[in-house]
Structures are given as C-alpha cells and as structure tokens.
Amino acid sequence: MARYVTVASVSHHPSPGDGPDRRGQLLGTACAHVQRAARMGADIVAFPEVYAQLGQAEGWQARNELAEDPEGGPTIAAMREQAERLGLHIIWPTLTRERGRVYNSAVLIDSRGKVTGVYHKMHPTIGEIENGITPGEEIGVFDTSFGRIGTCICFDLNFPDTMEGLGRGGAEVVFFCSMYRGGLQLRAWAHKLGAYMVSAITGELGMIVDQGGEVLAESTSEIVIARRVNLDSELLHLDYNGEKLDDMLAKYGPDISFRYYSREACWTVSSEREGLSIEDIKREFGLESRAAYFARAEQIRQQALAARSGT
C-alpha cells in the first residue's frame, strides 16, 4: 500500500554566536529550522554533522568538551522537546561521550521525543581520530513509525562497508549528515541501494535523491528542503520484469505507478492502493528483485564456465 512520508533536511553552517549564551543562540536557530520543516509537512528532518558543537565552539578541543550524554545532553534534550511538541522525528548530529570516549554521532529522536537510536560515525577522518574522536563499529539502521531508515556521516560515504551494511539492514531512506556535499556519490549510493538519500550539509547543496539516483530537491539559497516520497516502492531491473507492465496495468491501472531510469535499465514499481503492497505486486506478477536477478545471472555464468572447462 502507498506509504508516503515527507523527508526534510537542514543545510546550514552554524557559527558560534557572540556573548555568553552560545547554546541558546544555536538552539534558537535550530528550533526555527525544525518549525519550518514541520510547516512543510515533514515527518523527519536531519541536521548537518556535529551541528550542536559547530554552533557553540571553534576547534576540536573546545568542541570535544561539549560532547553530550546521548540521552540527557542539553542540546539533545531541547531537540527531544521540539520533536514531541511538533510531532516529527529529528536526526540531531552531535558529539557524544560514552564510557569516557568521544564519538561523532547522529541521534535519532522520534515524534514522542524519545531517543530511539544513536549512530557513531564508523569512518572518522584521520584528523578527527588524531583529535580524539573514536570510530564507531555498528551500522546505523533504525525502525521508525513510517519505515526503516539509515544514517551515515560525512567521510563514511567513501567506504563500501557502510553502504553494504545499510543495504543488508534494509534501509529505505538514508540520511547523510555531512560537512561535504557528497554530490555524485549520493546519487550512486541511491541507485546501488535502491533507497532514497537525504543529505544535510554544513553549507548549501543538500539533496533529496530518489531510488534511481535522480535529484528531487536541492538546497541553494534555501536552508530547509522537503519532499513527499512513497516508501512502498522498489527499484527493479527491466530484464524479465518490464514485459509485465501491461498485465499490471490491466489489473490495477493507476493503483500502480512506475518511473523509468532507462540509462541504467531500471524502473521503480510503486503501490498507490490501500491494502496492496509492493511485495503483493511482486508475488502476483513474479517480479524479480535486482539482487535475485544478479545472483541468478552469476549462477548461470558459473555453470557456463564449468561446462566450458568440463568440470
């Protein structure tokens, strides 16, 4: 069945304010961004990497001193209050401190104001590690009220183990909180994973990318971007699937929607009908997932190689 969700991101570089109440200034700005996202219909909004500390201090040593308890830190508590008041999820990137170690983290807060997940950046830069940041060891995939989301942070985008882990975890939307833009890499990850990618950047050019790698929205002069997307959708290869289009239309008409990515020989098939899921459609029409198709192709290749060698 159609499973629509509005995803949003904030692309902004917070600078430490003047005066003693830098935290108050940071949170005033952040709350204004959350409120704008809520007014745009957002179900979830993500902020850029280490947003909490960038807005309060300069330099790693000063920022590390502001690392928070992931459950009860002061900026996290403020975002929990906002999430509950406005009824949306927030991904809040902040330095966290656990068992004496500092992590570059993304804290997931649900629409009840509860912390439901904490992801520690698996691949900090060399400079981060030299300045006291501990690498994380677990992929950031979490369940929400609307679907399964993934998180990754900045330098993570350069390492296949992060992407592969998000794929194995079944992430339907991946939120990329970063100091660099990602650009083509975000589009490539979206296509490889068959998942939506949402970036929140300390600057401009945050993006919302669809499952086939097409950019749905990009921040330029605006700080907050949002798009409504259907999570009851799957990116499939056209081989052995495309020929079933007319049969699907004959049965369901506009209750099934399609989008083609001809250069990559793929398409998305989505359900728009209550009570009809993409899994129902796949079973009924014998649609083959990309992973199953590629595995079948490799199996046939191995059989052909074995036959050629006589083994």
ABEGO torsion letter per residue (X at the ends): XBBBBBBBBBBBBBBBBBEABAAAAAAAAAAAAAAAAAAAGBABBBBBBGAAAAAABBEAAAAAAABBBAAABAAAAAAAAAAAAAGBBBBBBBBBBBGGBBBBBBBBBBAAGBBABBBBBABBBAAAAAAGBBBBABBBBBBBAAEBBBBBBEAAAABAAAAAAAAAAGBABBBBBBABAGEAAAAAAAAAAGBBBBBBBBEBGBBBBBAAGBBABBBBABABBBBBBBABBBBBBABGAAAAAAAAAAAAEAABBBBBBAAAGBBBBBBABBGBBAAAAAAAAGBBBAAAAAAAAAAAAAAAAAAAAGX
